[in-house]
Structures are given as C-alpha cells and as structure tokens.
Amino acid sequence: MTVIENAETLRTRETKTREQRRNAQKHLMPHFTKGTAWKQQTMGVIERGEGCYVFDTDGRKYLDGLAGLFCTNLGHGRMDLVQAAAEQMAQLPFYPTWGWGNPPAIEAATMIAAEAPGDLEEVFFVNSGSEAVESAVKFARSYHLSKGDTERFKVISREWSYHGTTLGGLSITGVPKFRTPFEPMLWTGTRHVRNTYGDTPDVLASAAAFEEMILAEGPETVSAIICEPVQNGRGGLVPPNGYWPELRRIADKYGVLLIADEVICAFGRFGHFFASERFNVVPDIITFAKGVTSAYQPLGGFIARQPLVDSVWDSPMGTYMHGATFGGHPVATAVAVANISAMRSEGIMQHVLHNEAGFRRRMDELMAEHNCVSEVRGLGYFYALELVADSETGTPLSDAQRTALQGGGLNSMLRDAGLLIRPDDRGATMLVTSPPLVADDAVLDDLQTRLDAAFSNTDRWLDQNPA
C-alpha cells in the first residue's frame, strides 16, 4: 500500500469515526454515563475484540481489564461460540419455553444443574441479572405460599450491595445513589443490614445482623436473605471465614430461604462454576447471568433446590406464576452449552485457581509501589484497589480530590494507559479489575504495567493537587 493509499485509508477511518460519534451522541443513550462525558469529542467507539483486548474505531488497542462487565469470561473472538449461535439460528432461531422445551435450553439446564452444589437441580432462564434476581425473589415468595406461609414476603440484603436496576432489583440493591432518584417507586419489602467490610471470623457481626433483622421484623414475615458471595459494591468484599455457613444456619433456623446472587460470581470468576462452593455452602437459590455465555448472548436465570420446586408444583397453585418471552431462548442457551463445554475442556477453573496467587501478588506490588493505593481486596480474577490521598499517613481523599478523580480524572488516566477498567465510587474511590478468565501471565503482566502507569499519573496528580 502506498503512502497516498495509507493516507486515504486513514482519512476514511477518521470520517467514519466522526460520523459514528455524532450518530451515537444524537441517537444512542448510554448506560450509567454522564451526559457531559458522552458529549465529549473523545467519546470512543469499540468496534472489535480479540482475546483479552478490544480495539476502537481509531485502531487503538485496549486491555479489557473488566471482561466487559465481569462477563466475557472466555475473551473476545471465540469462533466456537459464534458457530454455536449461527448453527442454532439456522435450525430454530426461537420458540418460547411456555409449555415447550427446546434442545439447547434442556441441555444448558442439565449442564448447569450438574455443576451446581447440593440438590440445586431446577433451572429457570431469563435474559439478565436483574431479571434473575427478581425471578428468584418471586420464586421464594411462591415457595412460601405453597407452604401456607402467606405473610412471608420481606427480603433482607446488604448495604452497598448491587442486585440490578429494574425496579424490583433496585428495591433490593443497597447503593444509595442508584436508589435515591426512584425511591418513591421502589418496593418497600426490603431491609438492608451491614455488609462484611471490616468484619472478622471471631466476631461475624455482619452475619449476626441478619438474625437481628429477622427477629426485629418477625421471622414469620421474612421470605429470603440475598447476598453476593463476594460483594462487588464497596469493592471486592470477601467474607470472613464462617460467614456463609452462619448465614445458612440462620436461614434454616427461621425458615428463610438463602439466595446467593452469583450474577458476577458464577462461571469461573472465583475458580469454581459457582462461588458458593468456595465458601462451603449450599444456598436454596443461586442467580446467574453474565459469564454463562461469556456475554456472547444475553442470558440469565436462577437454579433452585429440587424440594422447593416440588413444593410449588404440588401446591394448589401448581405453577410458578412468572415468565419471560425470551427465557430459555434457543440461541442464547446454545451459546451457553458451547461456553460451558469450553470452560470444562480448557480447564478454566483450574487456570483461575492456578493464577490467583500471581494475580494477587501483582496487585499487592502496585499497592506497595504507589502512595495512592491503600488496600487491595478480592479473590480469583476479581480485585478492588482502594484509593487515598496518602497511604503512608492514612490521609483520605479530600472532597475536591474525590470529585475530580471520580468525575473523569481516573477515566482519563486509564484511557491514556490503554486500559478499560472501572473507577468505582460506591462507598469509596476504587478501581476494580476483573479480566477475562483466559488471561495468562503475559496479559496479567500487561495489566500490572498499565495499572502502574495509571497510578503513577494519579500519584503525580495528587502531589499537584494536595488535599
């Protein structure tokens, strides 16, 4: 290609990018994005992905340090997943699971049940994590009705927990800034208790808080407890040893169902198909989404213990009165089958567990090297790094520093480093990193290098903008 041809190709690309940016800013409403950021001339357009990296329309390469949103577990460009979708589209693109099964939905449910702990055997498919949470809570209510416990409807979740943004999921979510604009519209049956931040195995005050709330509300009115095995909101909160078995004991004591929200945690993020296994507990219900298809198709759902489902089937209701048009979609579940098959054959769980210590070491090295990093929390392929003004003196970020960093400063530094991860302001200023589960030593080294560059710029900025 000649110099003239190269220049013409570059001009064509730049023209196309400008047009896409204009059309996006005019017609496409973004999710969880400030209008001021969306309207900037630097607003990016991601056009392709390969492995653990994505590329924008300017041709720049970024490390996908958050696996999309904790979901592209097998990375980008997996033609086996693409082929599974194409073949299913050619055979049966859609038929609802209202009274009918379809082969991929049946196979996906069977594979998920085989990986789930204990007697969790029955899979109910929907399309997203928010729907999965709402469906699980509605099923818990249906179970209690089948037992004649008509007063049981309340749900207890944790402060700073995230369980979705539809009105039902948002009612259960414990993040104030997400809830506040819609507070008058939210269901009032949720109670929130403290999360595990700062708790210890010898105290387990965060578990005791559930029992205290159950007793305060009246056990006969409480339907379910719902928690993420590792809580995303407030930044990678790993529970103390004994926490989940204690929740199991409390739930059993008062006849309350225990729901593990594994929308982020399931399908390998913590080295197991379901993170509940890692914490030595069999919940009554597990929600899932995201990694079940490595995000190649939208799919979510819950899996419930067999006796609970039998109770609903055998009751006068005779049915779980809930459904969704696209639940158990044959194309989405065909991709799930291909995804789970690949995770098994490629040893993804073993890969995560094998690399976990090295991942943590890299994060700890960053904390040791940068004065702006005060704490690292997480497990598996999921870590939160909490930021302060000065870790040596324990000086927190000032309001002005926090506003500037959360308002775009961190995003700019990450973009300069060619790294797509999530600045998080839920309870603290943090960076959360959670790459595709296929990330190897070379990718993890690259992640550390890019984070190092971003933190170096953060350190310099804090020196120039003291508290």
N, C-alpha and C positions, 0 to 999 in steps of 0.2 A: 504494500500500500504506500502510495506516495505521500509526501508531506502535505500536498494540497488535499488529497483524499482524507488524510487524517484530520486536517483542519475542518473539512466539510462535515465529517462524521461527528466531530466534537460540537460544531455549531448546531447540527441537527439534534443531538442529545440535549444540549442546553435549551434549545427551543422547546423540545418535548417536555423537559422537566419544568420549565416555567409555566407551560400550559397546564400540566398536571397539578402543579401547586395552585395556580389560580382556580382551577375547577374544584380542587379539594376545599380550598378556603371559601368558595362560593356555595358548594352543594353538599359537602361531606361533613357531618357533625362528628367530631371526635369524642372518645370516651375519656373521662377523667383528665381533661386537658383544659388549661386556662385559655380563654379566648385570645388574650394578648400573645401567648406563645404560639397558638395556631396561626395567627395572622402575620407572624414574622416572615421575612423573606427567606430565612434559613430553614423554614419548615421542610422536613425531609420526606421522601417517598421511598420506601423499601420495595425493591422490585424482584429480588430473587434471593435464594438461600442455598448454602452448600455446607453440609456437616454442621459445625458449631458456629458458622459465620453467615452473615447476611450482607447484601450489597444494595446501596441506594442508587437512584437514577443518575447520579453523578459518577457512579462507578467506584465509590468509596466503600471499603470493606470494614465491617464492624464485627467484633466478637459478641455473639448473642449470649451475654452473661446472665440472662434471666430465663433462658429456654422459652422465649416468647413471653409468656406469663406462667412460668413453672409448668410448661406443658409439652414443648417439643422435645420429649424425652429421648427419642432416637435421632434427633437432629433433623436438619433440612435436606431435601433432595433424595429421600428414600423411595426409589422406584418400585420396591416391592409393595409399599403401601399404596402408591399411586395405581399400580396394576390391579391390586385387590379392589379398589374403588371402581376402576374402569370396567373390570370384568363383571362386577355385580350390577353396575348400571346397565350393561348390555343385556343381562339376564332378567333382573327385576329391579327397576330403579326405585320403586316404592309400593308398599301396601301396608296399611295400618295394622298394628297388633291388637286391635279391638276385636277379640274373639278368634283371631287367627295368629298363628306363628309364621315365621319365615326362617329358612335355614340359617342364615348368618346370625340372626338375633338369638336363635336357640343355641347355636354353637358358642357365641360370645358369652351368653349367660352361663353355660356349662363350664367354660374355661374360667370365668371369674369365680364361680362357686368353688371350683377345685382349688383355687389359690386362697380363698378366704379362710379365716380361722374358725375353729369350732364348728357349730351347726348353722352358720350363716350360709344358706343354700338358695334363697329365692331372690332373684334379681329383677328390679323394676327400672326400665330405661326411660330417661327423659333426654333433654338436649343441652343442659348446662349445669354448673354447680349450684347456682341459685335455685333452679328448679329441683335439683336433687335434695337440697336442704328442705325446701317447702314440702316436697313429697314425703320425705322421711318424717317430718313433724306431723303431717296429716295422717300418715300411716300409724304413728304412735297413738294418736287420738282414736283412730279406728280400732286399734287393738284394745284399748281400754274400754271403748264402747262394747266391744264383743264380750268383755268380761263383766259388763254391767256397771262399770265404774264411770258413770256419766259425768261426775264432777271433775274428772282429771283432764285438764287442758293446758295448764301452765308449763312453760319451758324455762329452764334456767341455763344461761350461758355466761360467758366471762367478759369482763371489761377489756376493751380494745380487741375483742375477737371479731373476726370477719366471716360472715356466713352468707354473703350475697347482697345484691342491691335491689332485687324486686321487693315489693312491699312486705311480703312475708319474710324473705331472707333478711331484709333490712331491719325488721322488727326484732330479729334475733341477734343481729350484729351489734357489737358494743363499741363502735367507733363514733364518737360524738359528732364530728364534722359531717359524716355521712348521714347521720340520723336527723340532725337538727332542722334542716330545711323541710323535712317531710314529717316532722313529729306529730302534727295533728292527724295524719293519715295512717299512722302505724298502729298495728295490733298491740293491745296493752297486756297481753298474757305472758310476756317475757319478763324475767327478773335477771339482773346481772350481778355477779359476785366477782371478787378479786381473782386475778389470774395468778400464774405461778411465778411471776417476776419477784426475785428476792426470797422465795421460799426455800426451805431446806428439808431433807429427808427426815430429820429428827423432829420437825415441827408439823409439816404438811398442813399449814394453816389454810392454804388455798383449797385443799380438799375438804377440810372441816367447814369452810364457808358454804359449800353446797348443802351439807347436812343442816347447818344453822338456818339456811334459807328455806329448805324443805319444811323444817319444823315451824318456822315463822309463818309460812304460807298455809300450812296444813297439808300433811302428806297426801290426804285424800283428794287434793286439788292439783297435784303436780303430775304431769304426764311424762316429761323427759328432761334429762341432762344432755347438753350437747357441747362438745369441745373438740378442737383440733388436737391430734396427738402432739405435734409441735406447733405452737401458735405463731402465725405469721404476724398479726397485728402486735405492735410493741417490739417486734424484731426478733424472730427466731427463738422463742421462749421454749427451752427444753425442760420438761417437767422433772422435778426431783424424783429419785428412786422411790418406788412405792406409791406414787401419786395415782396412777391408773388402777392398780388393784384396789386402792382405797375407794376410788370412785365406784368401782364395781361392787364393793361391799355395801356402800351407802345406797346405791340404786336398788340392790337386792333387798336390803333391809326395809325399804319403804315402798317397794313395788313400782319403782320408777324405771323407765327404760333409759338405757345408756346409749347415746348416739355418738360415734366417732366421726367427725367431719373430716374426711380424708380427700377432699377435692384437690388439695395441693399435695397431701402426704402420700397418697396411694401410687402404685405403679412405679416404684423404684426410687423415689426421691430420697428415701432413708434406708435403702438397701434391702427392702422387702416389698413384695407386691402390696401388702397392706402394713402401714406403720404400726398398727395396733399390735402386731406380732412382736415388734421390737420392744414394746412396753408391757408384754406379758399379760394381755387382757383380751377377752372375747367380748366385744360390745354386743348389744342387741341389734343395732343397725349401723352400717357403715355407708356413708355417702362417698361418691367418687365422681370424677369428670376429668378434665384436662388431659392427664397422661394416658388415659385408657385408649386413646387413638393417637397418641403423640401429637394431638391437635390437627391431624390431617383431615378430620371431620369433627363437627360438633357432636358430642355425646356425653351424657352424664347419667347418673342413676343412684340407686341405693341397693344394698344387699341386706336382707333381714334373716333372722333366725327362723328356721322352719316352724317351730311350735307357735310362733307369733302369727305367721301367715295362716297356719291351720286354724288358729282360733278365729280369725276373721272369716275365713271360708266357711267354717262350721257354725257361725253365729246366724241369727235371724237376718242380718244384713246380707250375708252370703257373698259380698263383694267388697273390694276396696274401691270406694266411690271417687275415683280420680283417674285422670288420663290426659294424654297429650297427643296431638295428631302425629307428630314425628317421633314419638317414643319407640325405640326399637327399630329405627329406620334401617332398612337392609344395607344401604351403602355404608352408613356410619358403623354398623356392627360388623360388616365385612372387614373394614379397616381395623376395627378393634381386634378381630381374630388374627389378622396378619401382624398387628403390633405386638400382641401378647405372645404369639408364636416366635417372633423375632427376639423378644426380650428373653424368652426361655432359651432358645438355641444359641444366642450370643452371650449368655451368661451376664446379663446386665446387672442383676442383683449382686453377683459376686464382684463385678467390676467396681460398683459403687463402694461396697464394703472394703475392697482392697485399696482403693484410692482415698478413702475417707480421712485417714490419718495424715496423708500428704496434703490434702486439701486444707485441713485444719492447720497444719504446720505453716503453710503459705500465708494463711490469714493471720496467724499469730505473729509471723515475721513482719507483716505490714503494720500490725499494731505496735510492735517494738520499734519500728523504724520511723513512725510518724506520730508527731505530737498531737495531731487532731483526732486520733483514734483511741478511744478509752476502753472499749470492750468488744469482744467477739463472742457471738452466741450461735449455736446451731449444731447440726449433725449431718452426716451423709453428704449430699450435694446441695446444701442449703445453709447459708450463713448470713448473719446480720452484723454489720460493723457500725458501732455507735460513735458519733462524733461529738467532740467537745472543743472548747477554745484552747485548752492546755491540759493534756492528760497528766503531766508531771505535777502540776499544782492542783489538779482537780477542778479547774475553772470551767464552768459550763459555758455554752454559747450565750451571748447576750441576745436580747430580743432583736436588735438590729442585725446581728450576725446571722441569727436563725432565719430571719425573714429574707435576707439576701441570698443565703445558700439554698433555702427551700424554694425561693421564688424564681430560680433559674440558674443560680451560680453553679450549683453542683452539676446540673444537667449540661451546662456549657463545658465544664471541665471533663466530664465523662465523654462527651461527644468529641472533644479535642483529642482524647486518648483512644478514640475508636472503639468505645465500649458501651454496649447497651445494657445497663442495669438500672435498678430502681432506687432513686432517692425517696426515702420514706419519712413522713413526719408524724406518724401515728404514735404519739407518746414521747417521742424523742426524734432527733435528726439522725438518720441512719442511711447506710447504703446496704441493700440486700442483694446478694448474688447467689444464683442458682442455675448453673449452666445445663445444657443437655447432658443426659446421663452417659452419653458416649464420649464425653470429654476425656482425653487421655493426658499423660504427663505434659506433652507439648502444649496442649490447649490450656491446662491449668497453670503452666509456667507463663503463658501469654496473658492469661487472666491476671496473674500476680503483677506482671510487668505493666499492664495497662492501669490497674488499680494504683500501683506505685506512682505512676505519672500523675493520675488524678489527685492522689493525696498530697503529692509534692506541691502541686498548684494550690491545693486547699491550705496547706501549711503556710505557703507564701502569702496567700490572700489574707489569712488570719493575722499574720505578722503586720501586714499593711493596714489592716482594719481591726485594731485591738478593741477588746470589749469596753 
